[in-house]
Amino acid sequence: MKFSLFVHMERLAPDQSHELLYAQYLELCRMADDARMHAIWTGEHHGMEFTIAPNPFISIADLARRTHHVRLGTGTVVAPFWHPIRLAGEAALADLVTGGRLELGIARGAYSYEYERLMPGMDAWQAGQRLRETTPLLRQLWAGDCAHEGEFYRFPATTSTPKPVQPGGPPIWIAARDPNSHEFAVRSGFNVQVTPLWQGREEIESLMGRFNTACETVGGARPRIMLLHHAYVAADEADADRAARELSRFYGYFGAWFKNERPVSQGLIAPLSEEELDANTLMAPERLRRDLTIGTPGEVIDRLREYERLGYDEFAFWIDSGMSAERKRASLARFIDEVMPAFDRGENS
């Protein structure tokens, strides 16, 4: 199983400088590269200090000059915010800049907060339909002279310029949850990224079941599947319990952003009270300690072996958590030094 890092800048208060946050982000990326992790993934979000990532291709272009070994992935671009010609061209340029290291992850998006600002009136269903129209066009545009008459996009014969470095273009990943999304990805020859969020082992098994069913239905070559999951490698049990409390707070704010009901000023959502955070029993610390990839190195190794047995090809260490930079670094260092050596990592080694 391959191991990757999923990381963004996250700003929790107005007194945190973006310059310092970016330096801390780069430090984590350098650690991943030095450790020969498989990839670094970074996504796309708008107007939210909670996840700062307005254009992952800019971050990837910078990382291409600062790293030497890792592949560099969009985790993920939000398909409805991109015209297919623009996405094909910018992805191809990113592949050129990175020397053929690009992995292109694509999703429909998750936050209505972003939809109502960038695509007013669009809902999640239409966003999914736009993704399904856009993604098959990318390889056609990379091949050249693709004309299209669709529901959302219409254009005469067009070629992506430049061309990608990788033959046929960079690998494409689809963020999938429901069975239809899995089948669309597999039928299209795309890899699959799944994110169980806080829902634990049952959801991790269910998502793999949906992927396996899609592979059996479609037949042919099996694409790759990546599990994106919050992880923390603890120094001891007390440290693991602290991480669970911190991630419970993170998910409280994640849920608030998702609901899109609280006021937002300067990109920061109105603070949640301790009473509001405590009332969120679905994401209580004791549940997250059980359901996320949190624990001492031995516990994390056992969890990862379970995921590997289920059939996951890649585990993306989701490090965004609201924790201090020091705690993120310490957890990642323990993952690199004490967890990764327990696995045959294939390309990672």
Buried (B, 14 or more C-beta within 10 A) or exposed (E): BBBBBBBBBBBBEEEBEEEEBBEBBBEBBBBBBEBBBBBBBBBBBBBBBBBBBEBBBEBBBBBBEEBEBBBBBBBBBBBBBBBBBEBBBBBBBBBBBBEEBBBBBBBBBBBBBBBEEBBEEBEBEBBBBBBBBBBBBBBBBBEEEBEBEBEBBEBEEBBBEEBBBBEEBBBBBBBBBEBEBBBBBBBBBBBBBBBBBBBBBEBBEBBBBBBBBBBEEBEEEBBBBBBBBBBBBBBEEEBBBBBBBBBBBBBBBBBBBBEBEBEBEEEBBEEBEEEEBEEBEEBBBEBBBEBBBBBBBEBBBEBBEBBBEBBBBBBBBBBBBBBEBEBBBBBBEBBBEBBBEBBEBEEBE
